Amino acid sequence: MPVVVLVGGALLVVVLVLFGLAVPKSLYYRNQRPTRLGKLANRVAGRMGAVGLGPSFQVRLEVPGRKSGKLTSAPLVVGEYHGERYLVSMLGPGAEWIKNARANGGKVMLNHRGRRLVRLEDVPVGERAPVLKAYLKRAYGARHHFPIGPEAPIEEFAAIADRYPAFRIVDAG
């Protein structure tokens, strides 16, 4: 019986991830941290992004943990602005993937139909507004974490830019 519940729960998470059904953000995140359901949804979304089941901008980031050294992963959406690719933290600067990536010198693996070593470069706060706007247009699931919508004027994005780290993706080679 527990296997059926687990499979059913995983299936529900897959359905929610695939179809982007509107559910209260509190089911997935509390205090800027994922809940158990959020962790399960992140695992499913990460696997889907890594094998290429989702759109090309849905990826899984992998990086060694800064304390354990164990490989950690996070599902992320890649934003694009002026032909460059970016990652944004919808949870702010305290997200574990950011701390781990910075501890690893910005080098991370991005997975989408294959693994690619990249380097993440911090985008200065003064340059983040258009990146955040472009990201929010693409990352539907992140919209609950922002106090403004994707159609807000660029000045509103500039006002919140210090709360949402953004990183330019560059080849590590």
N, C-alpha and C positions, 0 to 999 in steps of 0.2 A: 504493500500500500504506500509506504513513503516514497518509493521510486516513482509511482504514478503521480504523486503530488509534486515531486521535484520536476519531473518531465512536464507536467501541466504548468507549473510555475515558470519554467524556462520557456515553454511555448508562449505563455502570456507575455513574457518580457520580449520575446522575438517579435510578436505581433505589435506590441507597443512601440518597439524600436523601428520596425519596418514601416509602420503606417503613421507614426508620429501622433498617436492619439493624445488628445489633451488630458493630462492627469495632473493633479495637484503636485507642485514641485516638492512639497513636504514629504511625499512618498519616496522620493529619490534622494533628496538632500535636506539636511538639517544643520544649521550653524556652519554653513559652507563646507560640510563634509558629507560624503555619500552614506546613505543608510544601507542596511543589508540588501534591500531591493535595488538600491542605486548601484551597489557593488556588483550584483548579479547582472543588472542591465549593462553596466560598463564592460563586464567580461564578454557578454554576448555581442555588444556593439564592436568591441575591439577585435574579436575573432572575425566578425562579418567584414569589418574594414580590412583586416589583414589578408583575408583570402579573396577580397575583391567583390564580395556580394553586394556591397553598398556602392554608392556613387564614388567616383575617383577622388573626391575631396574628403572622403571618410577614411581615416587612417588609424593605425595603432602605433603609438609611440612606445619604444622600449628603451630603457636606460637602467644602468646598475643603481641600486639603492645606495644612498650616500653613507648609510651606517652599516647595513647588512651586506652590501655588495651583490645581493641577489637581484636578478633581472626583474624589474617592475614594468608594468605597462599601463597605458591609459588610452582610451578611445578619444580621438580629437577630430575636429573639422579644420581643414586647411582653407584659409581665406586667401583671396587673390586681390591685389591692388596694383595697378600699373604694371602688369606682367610679372610681378614678384609674388611669391607664396609666403604666407604667414601663419603662425599659430598664436592663438589668444587664449588666455586663461579666464574662463567664465567665472571661476571661483576666486579670482584675485591672486595676490602675490603669495598666499599661503599654500597654494596647491602643491602637493607632494611632487608631481612630475617636474615642476619648475625648480624646486629645491634640489632634486636629484640631477636634473640637467645642468644646472649651474655648478654643482659640485663635480660634475664630470667634464667641466670645461666647455659646456654647450654641445658636446657630441652626443647624439642620440641616433637610434635606428627608427626609421619610419617604414611601416609595412602597409603595402596595398599591392597585392599580387606580386609580392617579392619584397625583400628587405633592402633598404638603402641607407647607408651611413651619411648623416648630414650634420651640420653645425648650426646651432641656433644663435642668432645675434639679437641682443636686446634692442628694441626700437625705443628711442628716447621719447619721453612723455609728450613733448611738443610735436612729435610726428605721428602719434598714434591715432588721432581722431579719424582720419579717412580709412585707416586700416580697420579700426573697430567697426565703423559703419559698414564696410564691405563684408567683414566677417559676420556681422549680425544679420545681414541679408541672406547669408547662406546657412548659418547655424541656427536652425529653428529651435532646437532643444536648449540653446543658450539664452534665448530671449527672456525666459523667466528670471534670469540672474541679473539682468540689466534694468535699470530704472527708466530707460527710454526705449523706444521702438526703432526699427531699422530705417524708418522714414524721417526720423528726427533731424533737424538741421545740424550741420557739422559743428556748430558752436556748442551744442549740447553734448556732443561726443567729446569735444575738447575739455569740457567742464568735468567729465568723469574719467578722463584718460589715465589719470594717476592711479585709479583703482583696478585697472585691467591690464596686466603685463601683456605685451605683444612681442613676438620674435620673428625675425626674417629667417627664412630657411635658405641656407646656402650649402653647396656641395662641400663635403668634408675633405675631398681630395685636394 
